Amino acid sequence: MSGRKPRSVANPLESAITTPSERILKECHSLYVDSKNGLVKIASSLGVRLLPPRKKIIVMIMGNHSAGKSSFINWYAEEHIQKTGVAIETQGFTFITSGRKKESLTGNATLHLYPHFRPLLEFKGLMDYLSAEISTSKQKKFSLVTFVDTPGLVDGDMVYPFDVNSAITWLGEQADLVFVFFDPMGQALCKRTLNIVEKLSEKCGDKLLFYLSKADEAGKETDRQRVMMQIVQELCRRPGLNKCGFEMPTIYIPNPQRPSRCVNQIDGVCQTIEKTINQAVQKTLDQLEKDCDLICSTISSRLEQDRADVTHNKSVRLHSFLCGALGIFLPALFILSFILNTFSKEQLEELLGEGLARTLSIFTGIVMYSWDWIPEDGQVVFVIFFGAFCYLLLFLAKYFAGRGNKTLTKKEKRTMAEYSDYIQDIVKTKKGKLYEWYLQQCAAEYDL
């Protein structure tokens, strides 16, 4: 392990066209998924499950149909990716992300691209309405964002081919940000939208952000204020949404040919996305350190447990040996005593030698004295109990022999030590340099 080095993620050309945050997230991701010595592989060998960090944040946009969800995504990426219009253009879920090649993916390919969204398979009928659009755009922070464009929500007789409420709720729980777009054209108070928003607010209210989209189409300022009051009143009627500090900035897609006096806070949306990206970078670096500590502590505990198991095995082996030795020695001595008792002292000294004959005579003498002390009518019972006792000793010897714990091999202990050294010397050092570089970039960027 000491000879291994982390795989380089970004080549010089790639470094020139990627942002610092993007490079940090990619390098952190590579430390997890490297095929030879990735943290996921190391943790798996220790029985610990780790998930590699995402390289991009997930921003889900929801709202009624024609609320400007797709238009915002096109504006942010500065490319016409999603269809827009008054009709219900988005009938399913579309993941929009930045990549090397412009491509459209169907449901199965989308889940291969985003394996952590595989639970969507449980929603019957959804796979036919799941897709992904890959764009080559690098505008704004699009290279670090994956947008999830959701179906336009309507009330009435509209029938969806899948459980749209549950699907949006589940996706909202997985996302880093959830933008709720209310448009001022009469559909802002869609009950289906409000029901989903209320449910999301209970589970992940800190991710929810509300916007009055297409604010330039609301007419005069008084009309906009009236629309916003209606939306706020409807939200406040629902206990789960009646919270202090409620904000709903007005946004619209800038159009130089149609200037508007309406305050446009769409740049604030971009700042929110950028802030979440920076937080994601910090969380990823912090999580990297926590996962390294988790692996190191797991290795330490495994090695400590192995030492305890070795001590335990020595103890049970000693117990097994003693019980087994007594289980064999006692009946052997008992039988040998009767055999040797048939020989005279001179015969034993001639056969075994004076020293050994004297030692055996002492042991056999004790056995024969004890035997003579037992009444004749109780000798049979004694033999039965003595045989049972010897059998019990042999049983205990076998029992203790099977009570040993499995211990690590020398190769396994050496591998764990190498893993620990690799994490301490390479991964944590790399994490420290990435954090230092990230803070230097922030200081340079904001002129701190």
C-alpha positions as a Markdown table, in Angstrom:
| # | Residue | x | y | z |
|---|---|---|---|---|
| 1 | Met | 0.0 | 0.0 | 0.0 |
| 2 | Ser | 2.9 | 2.3 | 0.7 |
| 3 | Gly | 3.8 | 2.3 | -3.0 |
| 4 | Arg | 0.4 | 3.2 | -4.1 |
| 5 | Lys | -0.5 | 6.8 | -5.1 |
| 6 | Pro | -3.9 | 8.3 | -5.6 |
| 7 | Arg | -5.0 | 8.5 | -9.2 |
| 8 | Ser | -4.7 | 11.9 | -10.8 |
| 9 | Val | -8.2 | 13.2 | -11.8 |
| 10 | Ala | -7.6 | 16.3 | -13.8 |
| 11 | Asn | -5.1 | 16.7 | -16.6 |
| 12 | Pro | -3.7 | 20.1 | -17.4 |
| 13 | Leu | -6.3 | 20.8 | -20.1 |
| 14 | Glu | -9.2 | 19.7 | -17.9 |
| 15 | Ser | -7.7 | 21.9 | -15.1 |
| 16 | Ala | -7.9 | 24.9 | -17.3 |
| 17 | Ile | -11.6 | 24.5 | -18.1 |
| 18 | Thr | -13.0 | 23.4 | -14.7 |
| 19 | Thr | -13.7 | 25.4 | -11.6 |
| 20 | Pro | -11.8 | 24.9 | -8.3 |
| 21 | Ser | -15.0 | 23.5 | -6.7 |
| 22 | Glu | -15.5 | 21.1 | -9.6 |
| 23 | Arg | -12.0 | 19.8 | -9.4 |
| 24 | Ile | -12.2 | 19.4 | -5.6 |
| 25 | Leu | -15.5 | 17.4 | -5.8 |
| 26 | Lys | -14.0 | 15.2 | -8.6 |
| 27 | Glu | -10.8 | 14.5 | -6.7 |
| 28 | Cys | -12.8 | 13.7 | -3.5 |
| 29 | His | -15.0 | 11.4 | -5.6 |
| 30 | Ser | -12.0 | 9.6 | -7.1 |
| 31 | Leu | -10.6 | 8.9 | -3.6 |
| 32 | Tyr | -13.8 | 7.0 | -2.9 |
| 33 | Val | -14.2 | 5.1 | -6.2 |
| 34 | Asp | -10.7 | 4.3 | -7.2 |
| 35 | Ser | -10.6 | 0.7 | -8.4 |
| 36 | Lys | -7.4 | -0.2 | -6.5 |
| 37 | Asn | -7.5 | 1.6 | -3.2 |
| 38 | Gly | -10.7 | 3.6 | -3.1 |
| 39 | Leu | -12.3 | 4.3 | 0.3 |
| 40 | Val | -15.4 | 2.4 | -0.8 |
| 41 | Lys | -13.4 | -0.7 | -1.5 |
| 42 | Ile | -11.4 | -0.4 | 1.7 |
| 43 | Ala | -14.5 | 0.1 | 3.8 |
| 44 | Ser | -16.3 | -2.8 | 2.1 |
| 45 | Ser | -13.4 | -5.2 | 3.0 |
| 46 | Leu | -13.9 | -4.1 | 6.6 |
| 47 | Gly | -17.7 | -4.6 | 6.5 |
| 48 | Val | -18.4 | -0.9 | 6.4 |
| 49 | Arg | -20.7 | 0.6 | 3.8 |
| 50 | Leu | -19.6 | 4.0 | 2.4 |
| 51 | Leu | -21.3 | 6.0 | -0.3 |
| 52 | Pro | -19.2 | 8.1 | -2.6 |
| 53 | Pro | -20.0 | 11.8 | -2.6 |
| 54 | Arg | -21.9 | 13.4 | -5.4 |
| 55 | Lys | -19.9 | 15.4 | -7.9 |
| 56 | Lys | -22.8 | 17.8 | -8.4 |
| 57 | Ile | -25.6 | 19.2 | -6.3 |
| 58 | Ile | -29.2 | 18.3 | -7.1 |
| 59 | Val | -31.7 | 21.1 | -7.7 |
| 60 | Met | -35.3 | 20.1 | -8.1 |
| 61 | Ile | -37.7 | 22.6 | -9.6 |
| 62 | Met | -41.4 | 22.1 | -9.1 |
| 63 | Gly | -44.6 | 24.0 | -9.7 |
| 64 | Asn | -47.8 | 24.1 | -11.7 |
| 65 | His | -47.6 | 23.8 | -15.5 |
| 66 | Ser | -46.4 | 26.9 | -17.3 |
| 67 | Ala | -44.7 | 28.2 | -14.2 |
| 68 | Gly | -41.4 | 28.8 | -16.0 |
| 69 | Lys | -39.4 | 25.8 | -14.7 |
| 70 | Ser | -38.0 | 24.7 | -18.1 |
| 71 | Ser | -37.4 | 28.3 | -19.1 |
| 72 | Phe | -35.3 | 28.9 | -16.0 |
| 73 | Ile | -33.2 | 25.9 | -16.7 |
| 74 | Asn | -32.6 | 27.0 | -20.3 |
| 75 | Trp | -31.7 | 30.5 | -19.1 |
| 76 | Tyr | -29.3 | 29.1 | -16.4 |
| 77 | Ala | -27.5 | 26.8 | -18.9 |
| 78 | Glu | -27.8 | 29.5 | -21.6 |
| 79 | Glu | -28.9 | 26.8 | -24.0 |
| 80 | His | -32.3 | 25.6 | -25.3 |
| 81 | Ile | -32.5 | 22.2 | -23.6 |
| 82 | Gln | -36.1 | 21.9 | -22.4 |
| 83 | Lys | -39.2 | 22.6 | -24.4 |
| 84 | Thr | -41.2 | 25.6 | -23.1 |
| 85 | Gly | -44.7 | 26.8 | -23.6 |
| 86 | Val | -48.2 | 27.4 | -22.1 |
| 87 | Ala | -49.1 | 23.7 | -22.7 |
| 88 | Ile | -47.9 | 20.9 | -20.3 |
| 89 | Glu | -44.5 | 20.3 | -22.0 |
| 90 | Thr | -42.9 | 18.4 | -19.2 |
| 91 | Gln | -44.9 | 15.3 | -18.4 |
| 92 | Gly | -42.2 | 13.3 | -16.6 |
| 93 | Phe | -39.0 | 13.8 | -14.8 |
| 94 | Thr | -36.0 | 15.1 | -16.7 |
| 95 | Phe | -32.5 | 15.3 | -15.3 |
| 96 | Ile | -30.5 | 18.1 | -16.9 |
| 97 | Thr | -26.8 | 18.2 | -16.4 |
| 98 | Ser | -23.5 | 19.2 | -18.0 |
| 99 | Gly | -21.3 | 16.7 | -19.8 |
| 100 | Arg | -18.7 | 16.1 | -22.5 |
| 101 | Lys | -21.2 | 15.4 | -25.2 |
| 102 | Lys | -24.8 | 16.5 | -25.9 |
| 103 | Glu | -27.0 | 13.5 | -25.5 |
| 104 | Ser | -30.5 | 12.4 | -24.5 |
| 105 | Leu | -31.0 | 9.4 | -22.2 |
| 106 | Thr | -34.0 | 7.2 | -21.6 |
| 107 | Gly | -35.1 | 5.9 | -18.2 |
| 108 | Asn | -32.8 | 2.9 | -17.9 |
| 109 | Ala | -29.8 | 4.8 | -19.0 |
| 110 | Thr | -30.7 | 7.7 | -16.7 |
| 111 | Leu | -30.6 | 5.4 | -13.7 |
| 112 | His | -27.2 | 4.0 | -14.8 |
| 113 | Leu | -26.0 | 7.6 | -14.8 |
| 114 | Tyr | -27.6 | 8.3 | -11.4 |
| 115 | Pro | -27.5 | 4.9 | -9.5 |
| 116 | His | -28.5 | 6.6 | -6.2 |
| 117 | Phe | -31.9 | 7.3 | -7.8 |
| 118 | Arg | -32.7 | 3.6 | -8.5 |
| 119 | Pro | -35.5 | 3.5 | -5.9 |
| 120 | Leu | -37.5 | 5.3 | -8.6 |
| 121 | Leu | -38.0 | 1.9 | -10.1 |
| 122 | Glu | -40.5 | 1.2 | -7.3 |
| 123 | Phe | -42.9 | 3.9 | -8.7 |
| 124 | Lys | -45.0 | 1.9 | -11.1 |
| 125 | Gly | -45.2 | 3.5 | -14.6 |
| 126 | Leu | -42.5 | 6.1 | -13.9 |
| 127 | Met | -39.7 | 4.6 | -16.0 |
| 128 | Asp | -41.4 | 5.5 | -19.3 |
| 129 | Tyr | -41.5 | 9.1 | -18.1 |
| 130 | Leu | -37.9 | 9.4 | -16.9 |
| 131 | Ser | -35.1 | 10.9 | -19.0 |
| 132 | Ala | -31.9 | 12.9 | -18.9 |
| 133 | Glu | -30.6 | 15.6 | -21.1 |
| 134 | Ile | -26.8 | 16.1 | -21.2 |
| 135 | Ser | -25.6 | 19.5 | -22.3 |
| 136 | Thr | -22.1 | 20.7 | -23.0 |
| 137 | Ser | -22.8 | 24.1 | -21.5 |
| 138 | Lys | -20.4 | 25.4 | -18.8 |
| 139 | Gln | -22.2 | 28.7 | -18.1 |
| 140 | Lys | -22.6 | 30.0 | -14.6 |
| 141 | Lys | -22.2 | 27.0 | -12.2 |
| 142 | Phe | -24.0 | 24.6 | -14.5 |
| 143 | Ser | -21.1 | 22.1 | -14.5 |
| 144 | Leu | -21.7 | 21.6 | -10.8 |
| 145 | Val | -25.5 | 21.3 | -10.9 |
| 146 | Thr | -28.0 | 18.7 | -11.9 |
| 147 | Phe | -31.5 | 20.1 | -12.4 |
| 148 | Val | -34.5 | 17.9 | -12.0 |
| 149 | Asp | -37.4 | 19.3 | -14.1 |
| 150 | Thr | -40.6 | 17.9 | -12.7 |
| 151 | Pro | -44.0 | 17.4 | -14.4 |
| 152 | Gly | -46.3 | 20.5 | -14.5 |
| 153 | Leu | -48.9 | 20.1 | -11.8 |
| 154 | Val | -52.6 | 20.8 | -12.4 |
| 155 | Asp | -55.8 | 20.1 | -10.6 |
| 156 | Gly | -59.0 | 18.6 | -11.9 |
| 157 | Asp | -59.3 | 15.6 | -14.2 |
| 158 | Met | -55.6 | 15.5 | -15.1 |
| 159 | Val | -54.5 | 11.8 | -14.7 |
| 160 | Tyr | -50.8 | 11.1 | -14.4 |
| 161 | Pro | -49.5 | 7.7 | -15.5 |
| 162 | Phe | -47.6 | 7.3 | -12.1 |
| 163 | Asp | -48.0 | 8.5 | -8.5 |
| 164 | Val | -46.7 | 12.0 | -9.2 |
| 165 | Asn | -47.2 | 13.3 | -5.6 |
| 166 | Ser | -45.1 | 10.5 | -4.0 |
| 167 | Ala | -42.4 | 10.6 | -6.8 |
| 168 | Ile | -41.9 | 14.4 | -6.4 |
| 169 | Thr | -41.8 | 14.1 | -2.6 |
| 170 | Trp | -39.2 | 11.4 | -2.7 |
| 171 | Leu | -37.0 | 13.3 | -5.2 |
| 172 | Gly | -37.3 | 16.4 | -3.1 |
| 173 | Glu | -35.9 | 14.5 | -0.1 |
| 174 | Gln | -32.9 | 13.5 | -2.1 |
| 175 | Ala | -32.2 | 17.0 | -3.6 |
| 176 | Asp | -30.0 | 19.6 | -2.1 |
| 177 | Leu | -32.4 | 22.4 | -3.1 |
| 178 | Val | -36.1 | 22.5 | -4.0 |
| 179 | Phe | -37.3 | 25.5 | -5.9 |
| 180 | Val | -41.1 | 26.0 | -5.9 |
| 181 | Phe | -42.2 | 28.3 | -8.8 |
| 182 | Phe | -45.6 | 30.1 | -8.5 |
| 183 | Asp | -46.7 | 31.9 | -11.6 |
| 184 | Pro | -49.1 | 34.9 | -11.4 |
| 185 | Met | -51.3 | 33.7 | -14.2 |
| 186 | Gly | -54.0 | 31.9 | -12.2 |
| 187 | Gln | -52.4 | 28.5 | -11.5 |
| 188 | Ala | -50.3 | 29.5 | -8.5 |
| 189 | Leu | -52.8 | 28.2 | -6.0 |
| 190 | Cys | -52.9 | 24.7 | -7.5 |
| 191 | Lys | -53.9 | 22.4 | -4.7 |
| 192 | Arg | -51.8 | 19.5 | -5.9 |
| 193 | Thr | -48.7 | 21.8 | -5.8 |
| 194 | Leu | -49.6 | 23.0 | -2.3 |
| 195 | Asn | -50.2 | 19.5 | -1.0 |
| 196 | Ile | -46.8 | 18.3 | -2.2 |
| 197 | Val | -45.1 | 21.5 | -0.8 |
| 198 | Glu | -46.7 | 20.9 | 2.6 |
| 199 | Lys | -45.5 | 17.3 | 2.7 |
| 200 | Leu | -42.0 | 18.3 | 1.7 |
| 201 | Ser | -42.0 | 21.1 | 4.3 |
| 202 | Glu | -42.5 | 18.5 | 7.0 |
| 203 | Lys | -39.5 | 16.4 | 5.9 |
| 204 | Cys | -37.0 | 18.9 | 4.5 |
| 205 | Gly | -38.3 | 22.4 | 5.0 |
| 206 | Asp | -34.8 | 23.9 | 5.0 |
| 207 | Lys | -34.4 | 22.9 | 1.3 |
| 208 | Leu | -37.6 | 24.6 | 0.1 |
| 209 | Leu | -37.4 | 28.0 | -1.6 |
| 210 | Phe | -40.4 | 29.8 | -3.0 |
| 211 | Tyr | -40.3 | 32.2 | -6.0 |
| 212 | Leu | -42.9 | 34.1 | -7.9 |
| 213 | Ser | -41.9 | 33.3 | -11.5 |
| 214 | Lys | -42.8 | 35.3 | -14.6 |
| 215 | Ala | -43.3 | 38.3 | -12.3 |
| 216 | Asp | -43.0 | 40.7 | -15.3 |
| 217 | Glu | -46.2 | 39.2 | -16.7 |
| 218 | Ala | -48.2 | 40.0 | -13.6 |
| 219 | Gly | -49.2 | 43.5 | -14.8 |
| 220 | Lys | -48.7 | 46.5 | -12.6 |
| 221 | Glu | -47.0 | 46.5 | -9.2 |
| 222 | Thr | -50.4 | 46.5 | -7.5 |
| 223 | Asp | -51.4 | 43.4 | -9.4 |
| 224 | Arg | -48.2 | 41.6 | -8.4 |
| 225 | Gln | -48.7 | 42.5 | -4.8 |
| 226 | Arg | -52.3 | 41.2 | -5.0 |
| 227 | Val | -51.1 | 37.9 | -6.5 |
| 228 | Met | -48.4 | 37.5 | -3.8 |
| 229 | Met | -50.9 | 38.2 | -1.0 |
| 230 | Gln | -53.2 | 35.6 | -2.4 |
| 231 | Ile | -50.4 | 33.0 | -2.5 |
| 232 | Val | -49.1 | 33.9 | 1.0 |
| 233 | Gln | -52.6 | 33.7 | 2.4 |
| 234 | Glu | -53.2 | 30.3 | 0.8 |
| 235 | Leu | -49.8 | 29.0 | 2.2 |
| 236 | Cys | -50.6 | 30.4 | 5.6 |
| 237 | Arg | -53.8 | 28.4 | 5.8 |
| 238 | Arg | -51.8 | 25.3 | 5.9 |
| 239 | Pro | -50.2 | 24.6 | 9.3 |
| 240 | Gly | -47.1 | 23.0 | 7.8 |
| 241 | Leu | -46.3 | 26.1 | 5.7 |
| 242 | Asn | -47.3 | 28.8 | 8.2 |
| 243 | Lys | -43.8 | 29.8 | 9.3 |
| 244 | Cys | -42.1 | 33.0 | 10.2 |
| 245 | Gly | -39.5 | 34.5 | 7.9 |
| 246 | Phe | -41.4 | 33.5 | 4.7 |
| 247 | Glu | -39.8 | 34.9 | 1.6 |
| 248 | Met | -40.9 | 34.7 | -2.0 |
| 249 | Pro | -38.6 | 36.7 | -4.4 |
| 250 | Thr | -39.9 | 37.8 | -7.7 |
| 251 | Ile | -38.1 | 36.4 | -10.7 |
| 252 | Tyr | -38.4 | 36.4 | -14.5 |
| 253 | Ile | -36.2 | 35.6 | -17.5 |
| 254 | Pro | -34.5 | 38.9 | -18.6 |
| 255 | Asn | -35.4 | 40.0 | -22.1 |
| 256 | Pro | -33.6 | 43.1 | -23.4 |
| 257 | Gln | -36.3 | 43.6 | -26.0 |
| 258 | Arg | -39.0 | 43.8 | -23.3 |
| 259 | Pro | -37.6 | 45.8 | -20.4 |
| 260 | Ser | -39.6 | 45.7 | -17.2 |
| 261 | Arg | -39.7 | 47.9 | -14.1 |
| 262 | Cys | -40.4 | 44.8 | -12.0 |
| 263 | Val | -37.7 | 43.9 | -9.5 |
| 264 | Asn | -35.9 | 40.8 | -10.8 |
| 265 | Gln | -34.2 | 38.7 | -8.2 |
| 266 | Ile | -33.1 | 35.9 | -10.5 |
| 267 | Asp | -29.5 | 36.6 | -9.7 |
| 268 | Gly | -30.3 | 35.8 | -6.1 |
| 269 | Val | -31.3 | 32.3 | -7.3 |
| 270 | Cys | -27.8 | 31.9 | -8.9 |
| 271 | Gln | -26.2 | 33.0 | -5.7 |
| 272 | Thr | -28.3 | 30.5 | -3.7 |
| 273 | Ile | -27.1 | 27.7 | -6.1 |
| 274 | Glu | -23.5 | 28.9 | -5.8 |
| 275 | Lys | -23.7 | 29.0 | -2.0 |
| 276 | Thr | -25.1 | 25.5 | -1.9 |
| 277 | Ile | -22.2 | 24.3 | -4.1 |
| 278 | Asn | -19.7 | 25.8 | -1.7 |
| 279 | Gln | -21.5 | 24.2 | 1.2 |
| 280 | Ala | -21.4 | 20.9 | -0.7 |
| 281 | Val | -17.6 | 21.2 | -1.2 |
| 282 | Gln | -17.2 | 21.8 | 2.5 |
| 283 | Lys | -19.5 | 19.0 | 3.5 |
| 284 | Thr | -17.7 | 16.6 | 1.1 |
| 285 | Leu | -14.3 | 17.5 | 2.6 |
| 286 | Asp | -15.7 | 17.1 | 6.1 |
| 287 | Gln | -17.4 | 13.8 | 5.2 |
| 288 | Leu | -14.1 | 12.6 | 3.7 |
| 289 | Glu | -12.4 | 13.2 | 7.0 |
| 290 | Lys | -15.2 | 11.5 | 8.9 |
| 291 | Asp | -15.0 | 8.5 | 6.6 |
| 292 | Cys | -11.3 | 8.3 | 7.0 |
| 293 | Asp | -11.6 | 8.4 | 10.8 |
| 294 | Leu | -14.4 | 5.7 | 10.6 |
| 295 | Ile | -12.1 | 3.4 | 8.6 |
| 296 | Cys | -9.1 | 4.0 | 10.8 |
| 297 | Ser | -11.2 | 3.4 | 14.0 |
| 298 | Thr | -12.7 | 0.3 | 12.5 |
| 299 | Ile | -9.2 | -1.0 | 11.7 |
| 300 | Ser | -8.0 | -0.2 | 15.2 |
| 301 | Ser | -11.0 | -1.9 | 16.8 |
| 302 | Arg | -10.6 | -5.0 | 14.5 |
| 303 | Leu | -6.9 | -5.3 | 15.5 |
| 304 | Glu | -7.7 | -4.8 | 19.1 |
| 305 | Gln | -10.4 | -7.4 | 18.9 |
| 306 | Asp | -8.0 | -9.7 | 17.2 |
| 307 | Arg | -5.6 | -9.4 | 20.1 |
| 308 | Ala | -8.4 | -10.1 | 22.5 |
| 309 | Asp | -9.4 | -13.1 | 20.4 |
| 310 | Val | -5.8 | -14.4 | 20.4 |
| 311 | Thr | -5.7 | -14.2 | 24.2 |
| 312 | His | -9.1 | -15.9 | 24.4 |
| 313 | Asn | -8.0 | -18.7 | 22.1 |
| 314 | Lys | -4.9 | -19.3 | 24.3 |
| 315 | Ser | -7.1 | -19.6 | 27.3 |
| 316 | Val | -9.6 | -22.0 | 25.7 |
| 317 | Arg | -6.8 | -24.1 | 24.2 |
| 318 | Leu | -5.3 | -24.5 | 27.7 |
| 319 | His | -8.6 | -25.5 | 29.1 |
| 320 | Ser | -9.1 | -28.0 | 26.3 |
| 321 | Phe | -5.6 | -29.4 | 26.8 |
| 322 | Leu | -6.0 | -29.9 | 30.5 |
| 323 | Cys | -9.5 | -31.5 | 30.2 |
| 324 | Gly | -8.3 | -33.7 | 27.4 |
| 325 | Ala | -5.1 | -34.7 | 29.2 |
| 326 | Leu | -7.0 | -35.6 | 32.4 |
| 327 | Gly | -9.7 | -37.4 | 30.4 |
| 328 | Ile | -7.0 | -39.7 | 29.0 |
| 329 | Phe | -4.5 | -39.8 | 31.9 |
| 330 | Leu | -6.9 | -40.8 | 34.6 |
| 331 | Pro | -8.5 | -43.9 | 32.9 |
| 332 | Ala | -5.0 | -44.9 | 31.6 |
| 333 | Leu | -3.6 | -44.7 | 35.1 |
| 334 | Phe | -6.5 | -46.6 | 36.5 |
| 335 | Ile | -6.1 | -49.5 | 34.0 |
| 336 | Leu | -2.3 | -49.4 | 34.2 |
| 337 | Ser | -2.4 | -49.7 | 38.0 |
| 338 | Phe | -4.3 | -53.0 | 37.8 |
| 339 | Ile | -1.9 | -54.3 | 35.2 |
| 340 | Leu | 1.3 | -53.3 | 37.1 |
| 341 | Asn | -0.2 | -54.7 | 40.3 |
| 342 | Thr | 0.2 | -58.2 | 38.8 |
| 343 | Phe | 4.0 | -57.7 | 38.7 |
| 344 | Ser | 6.4 | -58.0 | 41.6 |
| 345 | Lys | 8.7 | -55.1 | 42.5 |
| 346 | Glu | 11.8 | -56.9 | 41.2 |
| 347 | Gln | 10.1 | -57.6 | 37.8 |
| 348 | Leu | 9.1 | -53.9 | 37.4 |
| 349 | Glu | 12.7 | -52.7 | 38.2 |
| 350 | Glu | 14.1 | -55.2 | 35.7 |
| 351 | Leu | 11.6 | -54.1 | 33.0 |
| 352 | Leu | 11.4 | -50.4 | 33.6 |
| 353 | Gly | 14.4 | -49.4 | 35.6 |
| 354 | Glu | 14.7 | -48.5 | 39.3 |
| 355 | Gly | 13.6 | -44.8 | 38.9 |
| 356 | Leu | 10.6 | -45.3 | 36.7 |
| 357 | Ala | 9.5 | -48.3 | 38.6 |
| 358 | Arg | 9.6 | -46.4 | 41.9 |
| 359 | Thr | 7.5 | -43.5 | 40.4 |
| 360 | Leu | 4.9 | -45.8 | 38.9 |
| 361 | Ser | 4.7 | -47.7 | 42.2 |
| 362 | Ile | 3.8 | -44.5 | 44.0 |
| 363 | Phe | 0.9 | -43.6 | 41.6 |
| 364 | Thr | -0.3 | -47.2 | 41.3 |
| 365 | Gly | -0.1 | -47.5 | 45.0 |
| 366 | Ile | -2.4 | -44.6 | 45.5 |
| 367 | Val | -4.9 | -45.9 | 43.0 |
| 368 | Met | -4.9 | -49.4 | 44.5 |
| 369 | Tyr | -5.2 | -48.1 | 48.0 |
| 370 | Ser | -8.2 | -46.0 | 47.0 |
| 371 | Trp | -9.7 | -49.0 | 45.2 |
| 372 | Asp | -9.2 | -51.2 | 48.3 |
| 373 | Trp | -10.9 | -48.5 | 50.4 |
| 374 | Ile | -14.1 | -48.7 | 48.3 |
| 375 | Pro | -16.5 | -51.4 | 49.5 |
| 376 | Glu | -16.8 | -54.3 | 47.1 |
| 377 | Asp | -20.5 | -53.7 | 46.4 |
| 378 | Gly | -19.8 | -50.1 | 45.5 |
| 379 | Gln | -16.9 | -50.8 | 43.1 |
| 380 | Val | -19.1 | -51.3 | 40.1 |
| 381 | Val | -20.9 | -48.0 | 40.8 |
| 382 | Phe | -17.5 | -46.2 | 41.2 |
| 383 | Val | -16.3 | -47.5 | 37.8 |
| 384 | Ile | -19.5 | -46.3 | 36.2 |
| 385 | Phe | -19.1 | -42.8 | 37.7 |
| 386 | Phe | -15.4 | -42.7 | 37.1 |
| 387 | Gly | -16.0 | -43.6 | 33.4 |
| 388 | Ala | -18.7 | -40.9 | 33.2 |
| 389 | Phe | -16.4 | -38.3 | 34.7 |
| 390 | Cys | -13.6 | -39.2 | 32.2 |
| 391 | Tyr | -16.1 | -38.9 | 29.4 |
| 392 | Leu | -17.2 | -35.5 | 30.7 |
| 393 | Leu | -13.6 | -34.4 | 30.7 |
| 394 | Leu | -13.2 | -35.4 | 27.1 |
| 395 | Phe | -16.5 | -33.7 | 26.2 |
| 396 | Leu | -15.3 | -30.5 | 27.9 |
| 397 | Ala | -12.0 | -30.8 | 25.9 |
| 398 | Lys | -13.9 | -30.9 | 22.7 |
| 399 | Tyr | -16.2 | -28.1 | 23.8 |
| 400 | Phe | -13.4 | -25.7 | 24.7 |
| 401 | Ala | -11.6 | -26.6 | 21.4 |
| 402 | Gly | -14.7 | -25.4 | 19.5 |
| 403 | Arg | -15.0 | -22.2 | 21.5 |
| 404 | Gly | -12.0 | -20.5 | 19.8 |
| 405 | Asn | -12.7 | -17.3 | 17.8 |
| 406 | Lys | -11.5 | -16.7 | 14.3 |
| 407 | Thr | -8.4 | -14.5 | 14.2 |
| 408 | Leu | -6.8 | -12.5 | 11.5 |
| 409 | Thr | -4.1 | -14.0 | 9.4 |
| 410 | Lys | -0.7 | -12.3 | 9.1 |
| 411 | Lys | -1.6 | -11.2 | 5.6 |
| 412 | Glu | -4.9 | -9.6 | 6.8 |
| 413 | Lys | -3.2 | -7.8 | 9.6 |
| 414 | Arg | -0.5 | -6.5 | 7.2 |
| 415 | Thr | -3.2 | -5.3 | 4.7 |
| 416 | Met | -5.1 | -3.5 | 7.5 |
| 417 | Ala | -1.9 | -1.8 | 8.6 |
| 418 | Glu | -1.2 | -0.7 | 5.0 |
| 419 | Tyr | -4.8 | 0.6 | 4.7 |
| 420 | Ser | -4.4 | 2.6 | 7.9 |
| 421 | Asp | -1.0 | 4.0 | 6.7 |
| 422 | Tyr | -2.5 | 4.9 | 3.3 |
| 423 | Ile | -5.4 | 6.8 | 4.8 |
| 424 | Gln | -3.2 | 8.6 | 7.3 |
| 425 | Asp | -0.3 | 9.4 | 5.0 |
| 426 | Ile | -2.1 | 9.9 | 1.6 |
| 427 | Val | -5.8 | 10.5 | 1.9 |
| 428 | Lys | -5.8 | 12.8 | 4.9 |
| 429 | Thr | -2.8 | 14.7 | 3.5 |
| 430 | Lys | -4.7 | 15.0 | 0.2 |
| 431 | Lys | -7.8 | 16.2 | 2.1 |
| 432 | Gly | -5.8 | 18.8 | 4.0 |
| 433 | Lys | -4.3 | 20.2 | 0.8 |
| 434 | Leu | -7.7 | 20.3 | -1.0 |
| 435 | Tyr | -9.2 | 22.2 | 2.0 |
| 436 | Glu | -6.3 | 24.6 | 2.1 |
| 437 | Trp | -6.5 | 25.1 | -1.7 |
| 438 | Tyr | -10.3 | 25.7 | -1.5 |
| 439 | Leu | -9.9 | 28.3 | 1.2 |
| 440 | Gln | -7.1 | 30.0 | -0.8 |
| 441 | Gln | -9.4 | 30.1 | -3.8 |
| 442 | Cys | -12.2 | 31.6 | -1.7 |
| 443 | Ala | -9.9 | 34.2 | -0.2 |
| 444 | Ala | -8.7 | 35.2 | -3.7 |
| 445 | Glu | -12.2 | 35.2 | -5.1 |
| 446 | Tyr | -13.8 | 37.3 | -2.4 |
| 447 | Asp | -10.6 | 39.3 | -1.7 |
| 448 | Leu | -10.5 | 38.4 | 2.0 |
